[in-house]
Amino acid sequence: MENKIIMPCHNKVTKNCPSWKYIKHEAECLRKFIQEGKFEGDYDSAFAISHAQVSNTPLNFFVINEKTEKGILKKHFGSWCMINPRIVAASDPVSWEEGCMGFPHRRPKRINRLNKIKAVYYVPFLWTWRKVTRRLKGLPAFIVQHEIEHCQGKNIYFKK
């Protein structure tokens, strides 16, 4: 049986998460969903999935696939879940080809991204969360930009 992205393109802007306790169950379900893989369409696995891609009442967080590239993404981000992410600085524009799990039958699209970013977000920490500030470049920076766009009700194929 294949997993499906439930709401690939409703374009709803997410609501900021008030606490870890508020989103814990949803985040853990999304974590399990991404790790199971076997998605419908052209992609066997995902680097990350935003809650906006699977919920009618989207919250401002995304999860990364801890199984991808031997857990290297988790090391870059410091967690498997990024909550209320925002970019506070960015530089070094590049052209990059990327796909989207919300459009599993579309070919990747060339996108203009920023190769270097400074991101601020929260990560689960025991029974609460903690604030993280990270400088990211390359693939981790592109992932954050892509998932933040989903949180803003946007996607790579249809810009508002």
C-alpha positions as CSV (number, residue, x, y, z in Angstrom):
1,M,0.0,0.0,0.0
2,E,1.3,3.4,-0.9
3,N,1.2,6.6,1.3
4,K,-0.5,9.6,-0.2
5,I,-0.2,13.3,0.5
6,I,-3.7,14.0,1.6
7,M,-4.0,17.7,0.7
8,P,-1.4,18.5,-1.8
9,C,-2.6,21.9,-2.9
10,H,-5.1,23.7,-0.7
11,N,-2.8,26.7,-0.3
12,K,-3.8,27.4,3.3
13,V,-1.4,29.5,5.4
14,T,-0.4,27.7,8.6
15,K,-1.1,28.7,12.2
16,N,1.9,29.2,14.4
17,C,2.3,26.5,17.0
18,P,1.8,27.7,20.6
19,S,3.7,24.8,22.3
20,W,5.2,21.4,21.7
21,K,2.4,19.7,23.7
22,Y,-0.1,21.2,21.2
23,I,1.5,19.6,18.2
24,K,3.2,16.6,19.6
25,H,0.7,14.0,18.4
26,E,0.4,15.5,14.9
27,A,4.2,15.8,14.6
28,E,4.8,12.2,15.6
29,C,2.2,10.9,13.1
30,L,3.8,13.0,10.4
31,R,7.2,11.6,11.4
32,K,5.9,8.0,11.1
33,F,4.3,8.9,7.7
34,I,7.5,10.2,6.2
35,Q,9.6,7.3,7.4
36,E,7.3,4.7,6.0
37,G,8.0,6.0,2.5
38,K,6.4,4.2,-0.5
39,F,4.7,7.3,-1.7
40,E,2.4,7.5,-4.6
41,G,3.9,8.8,-7.8
42,D,7.5,9.3,-9.0
43,Y,9.2,9.7,-5.6
44,D,10.0,6.8,-3.3
45,S,10.9,9.0,-0.4
46,A,10.8,12.6,0.8
47,F,13.4,14.8,2.4
48,A,10.8,16.7,4.4
49,I,7.0,17.2,4.6
50,S,5.1,20.2,6.0
51,H,2.0,19.8,8.1
52,A,0.4,22.1,5.5
53,Q,0.6,19.2,3.0
54,V,-1.5,16.8,5.0
55,S,-3.9,18.8,7.1
56,N,-7.0,20.9,6.5
57,T,-6.0,22.9,9.6
58,P,-2.3,23.3,9.0
59,L,0.2,24.2,11.7
60,N,3.6,25.8,11.1
61,F,6.0,22.9,11.3
62,F,7.6,20.3,9.2
63,V,9.4,17.0,9.7
64,I,12.5,15.7,8.0
65,N,13.1,12.1,7.0
66,E,15.7,10.8,9.4
67,K,16.4,7.8,7.2
68,T,17.6,10.0,4.3
69,E,21.3,10.1,3.7
70,K,22.2,8.2,6.9
71,G,20.5,10.8,9.1
72,I,22.7,13.7,7.9
73,L,19.7,16.0,7.6
74,K,18.9,15.6,11.3
75,K,22.4,16.5,12.1
76,H,22.1,19.7,10.1
77,F,18.8,20.8,11.6
78,G,19.4,19.4,15.2
79,S,16.1,17.6,15.2
80,W,13.6,15.7,13.1
81,C,11.0,18.4,13.6
82,M,11.2,22.2,12.9
83,I,8.5,24.3,14.5
84,N,7.6,27.9,13.6
85,P,10.5,28.2,11.2
86,R,11.6,31.5,9.7
87,I,14.5,32.7,7.7
88,V,16.3,35.8,9.2
89,A,19.1,36.2,6.7
90,A,19.9,34.8,3.3
91,S,22.5,35.2,0.5
92,D,24.1,33.5,-2.5
93,P,21.3,33.0,-5.1
94,V,21.5,29.8,-7.1
95,S,19.4,27.9,-9.6
96,W,18.3,24.5,-8.3
97,E,16.0,21.7,-9.5
98,E,13.5,20.3,-7.0
99,G,10.4,18.3,-6.9
100,C,7.4,18.3,-4.5
101,M,5.6,15.5,-2.7
102,G,2.4,17.4,-3.1
103,F,2.7,16.9,-6.8
104,P,4.0,13.3,-7.0
105,H,3.5,13.0,-10.8
106,R,5.2,16.2,-11.9
107,R,8.8,16.4,-13.0
108,P,11.2,18.5,-10.8
109,K,11.3,22.2,-11.6
110,R,14.2,24.6,-11.8
111,I,13.8,27.1,-8.9
112,N,15.8,30.1,-7.8
113,R,16.9,29.5,-4.2
114,L,19.3,31.1,-1.7
115,N,22.3,28.8,-1.1
116,K,23.0,30.3,2.4
117,I,20.4,31.1,5.0
118,K,20.2,31.7,8.7
119,A,17.1,30.0,10.1
120,V,15.4,30.3,13.5
121,Y,13.0,27.6,14.7
122,Y,12.0,25.5,17.6
123,V,12.7,21.8,18.1
124,P,11.3,19.2,20.5
125,F,13.3,19.0,23.8
126,L,12.1,16.6,26.5
127,W,8.5,17.7,27.2
128,T,8.9,21.2,25.8
129,W,10.9,22.8,23.0
130,R,14.0,24.9,22.6
131,K,14.9,27.7,20.2
132,V,17.5,26.9,17.6
133,T,19.4,29.3,15.3
134,R,21.3,27.6,12.4
135,R,23.3,28.7,9.4
136,L,22.5,26.3,6.6
137,K,23.7,26.0,3.1
138,G,23.0,23.8,0.1
139,L,20.3,21.1,0.4
140,P,19.3,21.9,4.1
141,A,18.9,25.6,3.1
142,F,16.7,24.6,0.1
143,I,14.6,22.3,2.2
144,V,13.8,25.0,4.7
145,Q,12.9,27.4,2.0
146,H,10.7,24.8,0.3
147,E,8.9,23.9,3.5
148,I,8.4,27.5,4.6
149,E,6.7,28.2,1.3
150,H,4.2,25.4,2.0
151,C,3.6,27.0,5.4
152,Q,2.9,30.2,3.6
153,G,0.3,28.5,1.4
154,K,2.7,28.4,-1.6
155,N,4.3,25.7,-3.8
156,I,6.9,25.5,-6.5
157,Y,4.4,24.9,-9.3
158,F,1.8,27.5,-8.6
159,K,3.0,30.7,-7.0
160,K,0.4,33.1,-5.6
